[in-house]
């Protein structure tokens, strides 16, 4: 805006400035400003509009979640994912943190799916937290398909149980897998995968529109991997030797996200990671210090489109990535 030259110009600009201050700083209505300045309502409206046109008004909106949005952008910048969803860390209790992450993942899933979609899932605490957090406003005509065999025992390891709960929440239909997660040998795995009822489920899983999976820890005592295959706890040395840092669909992966050379990987009754990669949209859910390295491994392997986690975990992922890059 050029500086005013005449007395009339100066008076007009001063009046415009008064109107803008009264409206944007003091929060007064245009009618109140008109009465205070002794001018018409229409003149006040014209002054405010002209102030905008001259660039005299700058509006900046601050958000209480700016730091989360920044953290999400920094995680995406690490590479390997298209989107990160980060919830505030409001508690040191890992169960509370996972509950919040599950609720956020549930909202994301509801924003993602549409009628006619097929959703491929794993079992696990993360996916179970998503199911618990589902609050759909309507019924969805969707199919829920296991992406792995099942492990009976704890409710969250039973992918059939989790699939049924998700279908009940969404109003869709769940398919059941009638095969264990781990076969005794690679040959037995091939035999199980060749059974028509099992093959049909995995064919549907491969053709899914959306995948929802947990990201598992390996080298901590609370690792969910040992709930899937308890006897592998005695094989901890072989697991460490394989270079495993995490698991995805029960496949052990190393820090670069590559499949480990580990015997149980070859006997998994599950989608392979290559098959999983063909699913158009994939959402990974995990939180907690033990999941930091596994999430980073999954990102480096380009296995997931979206990661849903909490603030504390997200910050630790960035810190670990920085440490390993140094």
Secondary structure, 3 states (H helix, E strand, C coil): CCCCCCHHHHHHHHHHHHHHHHHHHCCCCHHHHHHHHCCCHHHHHHHHHHHHHCCCCCCCCCCCCHHHHHHHHHHHHHCCCCEEEEECCCCCCHHHHHHHHHHHHHHHHHHHCCCCCEEEECCCHHHHHHHHHCCCCCCCCCEEEECECECCCCHHHCHHHHHHHHHHHHCCEECCCCCECECCCHHHHHHHHHCHHHHHHHHHHHCCCEEEEECECCCCCCCCHHHHCHHHHHHHHHHHHCCCCEEECCEEECCCCCECCCHHHHHECECCHHHHCCCCEEEEECCCHHHHHHHHHHHHCCCCCEEEEEHHHHHHHHHHHHHHHC
